[in-house]
Amino acid sequence: MLPRAIRTPEEEKLYQHFVPLLEKMGYALVELHLRYRRGGAALEIVIHGAHLSVDDCARVLRLLKPKAQLLLDLADLHMEVMSPGIDRVLKNRDELALFVGKGLKLLDTRSQRWEGGILEAVTEDHVVLRKGAERRSIPIDSIGKAKLDFTQEETTPYGH
């Protein structure tokens, strides 16, 4: 079963500040993870957007890092901004809706089988996968694991 996203209070504060900024830039915040280390912290952010490039990630880093340093009151903050990747394991329910229209493979715990297709819709308690003309509705509570799988798509991320 995919859990709901759980964030620490500091992560939630960053999330609330970053989401509107990223949305204005055309990106979605997929994941935010803060780890404290001796004398500072490390912040990893995963964003999603159409045709996301390394330059886009660098631009987001330059925008968000000073804000994170102020919000966390930390001068020593190591920060990384990255894309989800083409075979990302989806870690929680909140991520599913970000990838509607993308290829997805999921483990259905009812049948213990991997199901694949295009993620067509996400509701509060079901996902709809389309493979060709066939559509399958799968309860979110029956998803043991889910990951992006571009091989399920008609065209790959590289246009082939």
Contact map, one row per residue, 1 for C-alpha under 8 A:
1110000000000000000000000000000000000000000000000000000000000000000000000000000000000000000000000000000000000000000000000000000000000000000111111000000000000000
1111000000000000000000000000000000000000000000000000000000000000000000000000000000000000001110000000000000000000000000000000000000000000000110111000000000000000
1111100000000000000000000000000000000000000000000000000000000000000000000000000000000000001110000000000000000000000000000000000000000000000000000000000000000000
0111110000000000000000000000000000000000000000000000000000000000000000000000000000000000000111000000000000000000000000000000000000000000000000000000000000000000
0011111000000000000000000000000000000000000000000000000000000000000000000000000000000000001111000000000000000000000000000000000000000000000000000000000000000000
0001111100000000000000000000000000000000000000000000000000000000000000000000000000000000000000000000000000000000000000000000000000000000000000000000000000000000
0000111111110000000000000000000000000000000000000000000000000000000000000000000000000000000000000000000000000000000000000000000000000000000000000000000000000000
0000011111110000000000000000000000000000000000000000000000000000000000000000000000000000000000000000000000000000000000000000000000000000000000000000000000000000
0000001111111000000000000000000000000000000000000000000000000000000000000000000000000000000000000000000000000000000000000000000000000000000000000000000000000000
0000001111111100000000000000000001000000000000000000000000000000000000010000000000000000000000000000000000000000000000000000000000000000000000000000000000000000
0000001111111110000000000000000111000000000000000000000000000000000000000000000000000000000000000000000000000000000000000000000000000000000000000000000000000000
0000001111111111000000000000000000000000000000000000000000000000000000000000000000000000000000000000000000000000000000000000000000000000000000000000000000000000
0000000011111111100000000000000000000000000000000000000000000000000000100000000000000000000000000000000000000000000000000000000000000000000000000000000000000000
0000000001111111110000000000000000000000000000000000000000000000000100100000000000000000000000000000000000000000000000000000000000000000000000000000000000000000
0000000000111111111000000000100100000000000000000000000000000000000000000000000000000000000000000000000000000000000000000000000000000000000000000000000000000000
0000000000011111111100000000000000000000000000000000000000000000000000000000000000000000000000000000000000000000000000000000000000000000000000000000000000000000
0000000000001111111110000000000000000000000000000000000000000000000000000000000000000000000000000000000000000000000000000000000000000000000000000000000000000000
0000000000000111111111000000100000000000000000000000000000000001000000000000000000000000000000000000000000000000000000000000000000000000000000000000000000000000
0000000000000011111111100001100000000000000000000000000000000000000000000000000000000000000000000000000000000000000000000000000000000000000000000000000000000000
0000000000000001111111110000000000000000000000000000000000000000000000000000000000000000000000000000000000000000000000000000000000000000000000000000000000000000
0000000000000000111111111000000000000000000000000000000000000000000000000000000000000000000000000000000000000000000000000000000000000000000000000000000000000000
0000000000000000011111111111100000000000000000000000000000010000000000000000000000000000000000000000000000000000000000000000000000000000000000000000000000000000
0000000000000000001111111111000000000000000000000000000000000000000000000000000000000000000000000000000000000000000000000000000000000000000000000000000000000000
0000000000000000000111111110000000000000000000000000000000000000000000000000000000000000000000000000000000000000000000000000000000000000000000000000000000000000
0000000000000000000011111110000000000000000000000000000000000000000000000000000000000000000000000000000000000000000000000000000000000000000000000000000000000000
0000000000000000000001111111000000000000000000001000000000000000000000000000000000000000000000000000000000000000000000000000000000000000000000000000000000000000
0000000000000000000001111111100000000000000000111100000000000000000000000000000000000000000000000000000000000000000000000000000000000000000000000000000000000000
0000000000000000001001100111110000000000000000111000000000000000000000000000000000000000000000000100000000000000000000000000000000000000000000000000000000000000
0000000000000010011001000011111100000000000011110000000000000000000000000000000000000000000000000000000000000000000000000000000000000000000000000000000000000000
0000000000000000000000000001111100000000000011110000000000000000000000000000000000010000000000100100000000000000000000000000000000000000000000000000000000000000
0000000000000000000000000000111110000000000111100000000000000000000000000000000000000000000000000000000000000000000000000000000000000000000000000000000000000000
0000000000100010000000000000111111000000001111000000000000000000000000000000000000000000000000000000000000000000000000000000000000000000000000000000000000000000
0000000000100000000000000000001111100000001110000000000000000000000000000000000000000000000000000000000000000000000000000000000000000000000000000000000000000000
0000000001100000000000000000000111110000111100000000000000000000000000000000000000000000000000000000000000000000000000000000000000000000000000000000000000000000
0000000000000000000000000000000011111000111000000000000000000000000000000000000000000000000000000000000000000000000000000000000000000000000000000000000000000000
0000000000000000000000000000000001111101110000000000000000000000000000000000000000000000000000000000000000000000000000000000000000000000000000000000000000000000
0000000000000000000000000000000000111111110000000000000000000000000000000000000000000000000000000000000000000000000000000000000000000000000000000000000000000000
0000000000000000000000000000000000011111100000000000000000000000000000000000000000000000000000000000000000000000000000000000000000000000000000000000000000000000
0000000000000000000000000000000000001111100000000000000000000000000000000001000000000000000000000000000000000000000000000000000000000000000000000000000000000000
0000000000000000000000000000000000011111110000000000000000000000000000000111110000000000000000000000000000000000000000000000000000000000000000000000000000000000
0000000000000000000000000000000001111111111000000000000000000000000000000101110000000000000000000000000000000000000000000000000000000000000000000000000000000000
0000000000000000000000000000000001111001111100000000000000000000000000000000111000000000000000000000000000000000000000000000000000000000000000000000000000000000
0000000000000000000000000000000111100000111110000000000000000000000000000000111100000000000000000000000000000000000000000000000000000000000000000000000000000000
0000000000000000000000000000001111000000011111000000000000000000000000000000001111000000000000000000000000000000000000000000000000000000000000000000000000000000
0000000000000000000000000000111110000000001111100000000000000000000000000000001111000000000000000000000000000000000000000000000000000000000000000000000000000000
0000000000000000000000000000111100000000000111110000000000000000000000000000000011110000000000000000000000000000000000000000000000000000000000000000000000000000
0000000000000000000000000011111000000000000011111000000000000000000000000000000011110000000000000000000000000000000000000000000000000000000000000000000000000000
0000000000000000000000000011110000000000000001111101000000000000000000000000000000110000000000000100000000000000000000000000000000000000000000000000000000000000
0000000000000000000000000111000000000000000000111111000000000000000000000000000000000000000000000000000000000000000000000000000000000000000000000000000000000000
0000000000000000000000000010000000000000000000011111000000000000000000000000000000000000000000000000000000000000000000000000000000000000000000000000000000000000
0000000000000000000000000000000000000000000000001111100000000000000000000000000000000000000000000000000000000000000000000000000000000000000000000000000000000000
0000000000000000000000000000000000000000000000011111110110000000000000000000000000100000000000000000000000000000000000000000000000000000000000000000000000000000
0000000000000000000000000000000000000000000000000011111110000000000000000000000000000000000000000000000000000000000000000000000000000000000000000000000000000000
0000000000000000000000000000000000000000000000000001111111000000000000000000000001000000000000000000000000000000000000000000000000000000000000000000000000000000
0000000000000000000000000000000000000000000000000000111111100000000000000000000000000000000000000000000000000000000000000000000000000000000000000000000000000000
0000000000000000000000000000000000000000000000000001111111110000000000000000000000000000000000000000000000000000000000000000000000000000000000000000000000000000
0000000000000000000000000000000000000000000000000001111111111000000000000000000011100000000000000000000000000000000000000000000000000000000000000000000000000000
0000000000000000000000000000000000000000000000000000011111111100000000000000000010000000000000000000000000000000000000000000000000000000000000000000000000000000
0000000000000000000000000000000000000000000000000000001111111110000000000000000000000000000000000000000000000000000000000000000000000000000000000000000000000000
0000000000000000000001000000000000000000000000000000000111111111000000000000000010000000000000000000000000000000000000000000000000000000000000000000000000000000
0000000000000000000000000000000000000000000000000000000011111111100000000000001110000000000000000000000000000000000000000000000000000000000000000000000000000000
0000000000000000000000000000000000000000000000000000000001111111110000000000000000000000000000000000000000000000000000000000000000000000000000000000000000000000
0000000000000000000000000000000000000000000000000000000000111111111000000000000000000000000000000000000000000000000000000000000000000000000000000000000000000000
0000000000000000010000000000000000000000000000000000000000011111111100000000000000000000000000000000000000000000000000000000000000000000000000000000000000000000
0000000000000000000000000000000000000000000000000000000000001111111110000000101000000000000000000000000000000000000000000000000000000000000000000000000000000000
0000000000000000000000000000000000000000000000000000000000000111111111000000000000000000000000000000000000000000000000000000000000000000000000000000000000000000
0000000000000000000000000000000000000000000000000000000000000011111111100000000000000000000000000000000000000000000000000000000000000000000000000000000000000000
0000000000000100000000000000000000000000000000000000000000000001111111110000000000000000000000000000000000000000000000000000000000000000000000000000000000000000
0000000000000000000000000000000000000000000000000000000000000000111111111111100000000000000000000000000000000000000000000000000000000000000000000000000000000000
0000000000000000000000000000000000000000000000000000000000000000011111111100000000000000000000000000000000000000000000000000000000000000000000000000000000000000
0000000000001100000000000000000000000000000000000000000000000000001111111100000000000000000000000000000000000000000000000000000000000000000000000000000000000000
0000000001000000000000000000000000000000000000000000000000000000000111111100000000000000000000000000000000000000000000000000000000000000000000000000000000000000
0000000000000000000000000000000000000000000000000000000000000000000011111110000000000000000000000000000000000000000000000000000000000000000000000000000000000000
0000000000000000000000000000000000000001100000000000000000000000000011111111100000000000000000000000000000000000000000000000000000000000000000000000000000000000
0000000000000000000000000000000000000001000000000000000000000000000010001111100000000000000000000000000000000000000000000000000000000000000000000000000000000000
0000000000000000000000000000000000000011100000000000000000000000000010000111110000000000000000000000000000000000000000000000000000000000000000000000000000000000
0000000000000000000000000000000000000001111000000000000000000000100010000111111000000000000000000000000000000000000000000000000000000000000000000000000000000000
0000000000000000000000000000000000000001111000000000000000000000000000000001111100000000000000000000000000000000000000000000000000000000000000000000000000000000
0000000000000000000000000000000000000000011110000000000000001000100000000000111110000000000000000000000000000000000000000000000000000000000000000000000000000000
0000000000000000000000000000000000000000001110000000000000001000000000000000011111000000000000000000000000000000000000000000000000000000000000000000000000000000
0000000000000000000000000000000000000000000111100000000011011000000000000000001111100000000000000000000000000000000000000000000000000000000000000000000000000000
0000000000000000000000000000000000000000000111100000010010000000000000000000000111110000000000000000000000000000000000000000000000000000000000000000000000000000
0000000000000000000000000000000000000000000001110001000010000000000000000000000011111000000000000000000000000000000000000000000000000000000000000000000000000000
0000000000000000000000000000010000000000000001110000000000000000000000000000000001111111000000000000000000000000000000000000000000000000000000000000000000000000
0000000000000000000000000000000000000000000000000000000000000000000000000000000000111111000000000000000000000000000000000000000000000000000000000000000000000000
0000000000000000000000000000000000000000000000000000000000000000000000000000000000011111000000000000000000000000000000000000000000000000000000000001110000001000
0000000000000000000000000000000000000000000000000000000000000000000000000000000000011111100000000000000000000000000000000000000000000000000000000011110000000000
0000000000000000000000000000000000000000000000000000000000000000000000000000000000011111110000000000000000000000000000000000000000000000000000000011100000000000
0000000000000000000000000000000000000000000000000000000000000000000000000000000000000011111000000000000000000000000000000000000000000000000000001111000000000000
0000000000000000000000000000000000000000000000000000000000000000000000000000000000000001111110110000000000000000000000000000000000000000000000001111000000000000
0110100000000000000000000000000000000000000000000000000000000000000000000000000000000000111110100000000000000000000000000000000000000000000000000100000000000000
0111100000000000000000000000000000000000000000000000000000000000000000000000000000000000011111110000000000000000000000000000000000000000000000000000000000000000
0111100000000000000000000000000000000000000000000000000000000000000000000000000000000000011111111000000000000000000000000000000000000000000100000000000000000000
0001100000000000000000000000000000000000000000000000000000000000000000000000000000000000000111111100000000000000000000000000000000000000000000000000000000000000
0000000000000000000000000000010000000000000000000000000000000000000000000000000000000000011111111110000000000000000000000000000000000000000000000000000000000000
0000000000000000000000000000000000000000000000000000000000000000000000000000000000000000010111111111000000000000000000000100000000000000000000000000000000000000
0000000000000000000000000000000000000000000000000000000000000000000000000000000000000000000011111111000000000000000000001100000000000000000000000000000000000000
0000000000000000000000000001010000000000000000010000000000000000000000000000000000000000000001111111000000000000000000000000000000000000000000000000000000000000
0000000000000000000000000000000000000000000000000000000000000000000000000000000000000000000000111111110000000000000000100000000000000000000000000000000000000000
0000000000000000000000000000000000000000000000000000000000000000000000000000000000000000000000011111110000000000000001111100000000000000000000000000000000000000
0000000000000000000000000000000000000000000000000000000000000000000000000000000000000000000000000011111000000000000001110000000000000000000000000000000000000000
0000000000000000000000000000000000000000000000000000000000000000000000000000000000000000000000000011111100000000000001100000000000000000000000000001110010000000
0000000000000000000000000000000000000000000000000000000000000000000000000000000000000000000000000000111110000000000111100000000000000000000000000001111110000000
0000000000000000000000000000000000000000000000000000000000000000000000000000000000000000000000000000011111000000000111100000000000000000000000000111110100000000
0000000000000000000000000000000000000000000000000000000000000000000000000000000000000000000000000000001111100000011110000000000000000000000000000111100100000000
0000000000000000000000000000000000000000000000000000000000000000000000000000000000000000000000000000000111110000011100000000000000000000000000111110000000000000
0000000000000000000000000000000000000000000000000000000000000000000000000000000000000000000000000000000011111001111000000000000000000000000000111100000000000000
0000000000000000000000000000000000000000000000000000000000000000000000000000000000000000000000000000000001111111111000000000000000000000010001111000000000000000
0000000000000000000000000000000000000000000000000000000000000000000000000000000000000000000000000000000000111111100000000000000000000000000001110000000000000000
0000000000000000000000000000000000000000000000000000000000000000000000000000000000000000000000000000000000011111000000000000000000000000000001000000000000000000
0000000000000000000000000000000000000000000000000000000000000000000000000000000000000000000000000000000000011111100000000000000000000000000000000000000000000000
0000000000000000000000000000000000000000000000000000000000000000000000000000000000000000000000000000000000111111110000000000000000000000000000000000000000000000
0000000000000000000000000000000000000000000000000000000000000000000000000000000000000000000000000000000000111011111000000000000000000000000000000000000000000000
0000000000000000000000000000000000000000000000000000000000000000000000000000000000000000000000000000000011110001111100000000000000000000000000000000000000000000
0000000000000000000000000000000000000000000000000000000000000000000000000000000000000000000000000000000011110000111110000000000000000000000000000000000000000000
0000000000000000000000000000000000000000000000000000000000000000000000000000000000000000000000000000001111000000011111000000000010100000000000000000000100000000
0000000000000000000000000000000000000000000000000000000000000000000000000000000000000000000000000000001110000000001111100000000011100000000000000000000110000000
0000000000000000000000000000000000000000000000000000000000000000000000000000000000000000000000000001111100000000000111110000000011100000000000000000000110000000
0000000000000000000000000000000000000000000000000000000000000000000000000000000000000000000000000011111100000000000011111100001111000000000000000000000000000000
0000000000000000000000000000000000000000000000000000000000000000000000000000000000000000000000000001100000000000000001111100001111000000000000000000000000000000
0000000000000000000000000000000000000000000000000000000000000000000000000000000000000000000000001001000000000000000000111110001110000000000000000000000000000000
0000000000000000000000000000000000000000000000000000000000000000000000000000000000000000000000011001000000000000000000111111111100000000000000000000000000000000
0000000000000000000000000000000000000000000000000000000000000000000000000000000000000000000000000000000000000000000000001111111000000000000000000000000000000000
0000000000000000000000000000000000000000000000000000000000000000000000000000000000000000000000000000000000000000000000000111110000000000000000000000000000000000
0000000000000000000000000000000000000000000000000000000000000000000000000000000000000000000000000000000000000000000000000111111000000000001110000000000000000000
0000000000000000000000000000000000000000000000000000000000000000000000000000000000000000000000000000000000000000000000000111111100000000111100000000000000000000
0000000000000000000000000000000000000000000000000000000000000000000000000000000000000000000000000000000000000000000000111110111110000000111100000000000000000000
0000000000000000000000000000000000000000000000000000000000000000000000000000000000000000000000000000000000000000000000111100011111000011110000000000000000000000
0000000000000000000000000000000000000000000000000000000000000000000000000000000000000000000000000000000000000000000111111000001111100011110000000000000000000000
0000000000000000000000000000000000000000000000000000000000000000000000000000000000000000000000000000000000000000000011110000000111111111000000000000000000000000
0000000000000000000000000000000000000000000000000000000000000000000000000000000000000000000000000000000000000000000111000000000011111110000000000000000100000000
0000000000000000000000000000000000000000000000000000000000000000000000000000000000000000000000000000000000000000000000000000000001111100000000000000000000000000
0000000000000000000000000000000000000000000000000000000000000000000000000000000000000000000000000000000000000000000000000000000001111110000000000000000000000000
0000000000000000000000000000000000000000000000000000000000000000000000000000000000000000000000000000000000000000000000000000000001111111000000000000000000000000
0000000000000000000000000000000000000000000000000000000000000000000000000000000000000000000000000000000000000000000000000000000111101111100000000000000000000000
0000000000000000000000000000000000000000000000000000000000000000000000000000000000000000000000000000000000000000000000000000000111000111110000000000000000000000
0000000000000000000000000000000000000000000000000000000000000000000000000000000000000000000000000000000000000000000000000000011110000011111000000000000000000000
0000000000000000000000000000000000000000000000000000000000000000000000000000000000000000000000000000000000010000000000000000011110000001111101100000000000000000
0000000000000000000000000000000000000000000000000000000000000000000000000000000000000000000000000000000000000000000000000000111000000000111111100000000000000000
1100000000000000000000000000000000000000000000000000000000000000000000000000000000000000000010000000000000000000000000000000111000000000011111100000000000000000
1100000000000000000000000000000000000000000000000000000000000000000000000000000000000000000000000000000000000000000000000000100000000000001111110000000000000000
1000000000000000000000000000000000000000000000000000000000000000000000000000000000000000000000000000000000011100000000000000000000000000011111110000000000000000
1100000000000000000000000000000000000000000000000000000000000000000000000000000000000000000000000000000001111000000000000000000000000000011111111100000000000000
1100000000000000000000000000000000000000000000000000000000000000000000000000000000000000000000000000000001111000000000000000000000000000000011111100000000000000
1100000000000000000000000000000000000000000000000000000000000000000000000000000000000000110000000000000001110000000000000000000000000000000000111110000000000000
0000000000000000000000000000000000000000000000000000000000000000000000000000000000000000111000000000000111100000000000000000000000000000000000111111000000000000
0000000000000000000000000000000000000000000000000000000000000000000000000000000000000011110000000000000111000000000000000000000000000000000000001111100000000000
0000000000000000000000000000000000000000000000000000000000000000000000000000000000000111110000000000011110000000000000000000000000000000000000000111110000000000
0000000000000000000000000000000000000000000000000000000000000000000000000000000000000111000000000000011110000000000000000000000000000000000000000011111110000000
0000000000000000000000000000000000000000000000000000000000000000000000000000000000000110000000000000011100000000000000000000000000000000000000000001111110111000
0000000000000000000000000000000000000000000000000000000000000000000000000000000000000000000000000000001000000000000000000000000000000000000000000000111111010000
0000000000000000000000000000000000000000000000000000000000000000000000000000000000000000000000000000001110000000000111000000000000100000000000000000111111000000
0000000000000000000000000000000000000000000000000000000000000000000000000000000000000000000000000000011000000000000011000000000000000000000000000000111111110000
0000000000000000000000000000000000000000000000000000000000000000000000000000000000000000000000000000000000000000000000000000000000000000000000000000001111110000
0000000000000000000000000000000000000000000000000000000000000000000000000000000000000000000000000000000000000000000000000000000000000000000000000000010011111111
0000000000000000000000000000000000000000000000000000000000000000000000000000000000000000000000000000000000000000000000000000000000000000000000000000011011111111
0000000000000000000000000000000000000000000000000000000000000000000000000000000000000100000000000000000000000000000000000000000000000000000000000000010000111111
0000000000000000000000000000000000000000000000000000000000000000000000000000000000000000000000000000000000000000000000000000000000000000000000000000000000111111
0000000000000000000000000000000000000000000000000000000000000000000000000000000000000000000000000000000000000000000000000000000000000000000000000000000000111111
0000000000000000000000000000000000000000000000000000000000000000000000000000000000000000000000000000000000000000000000000000000000000000000000000000000000111111
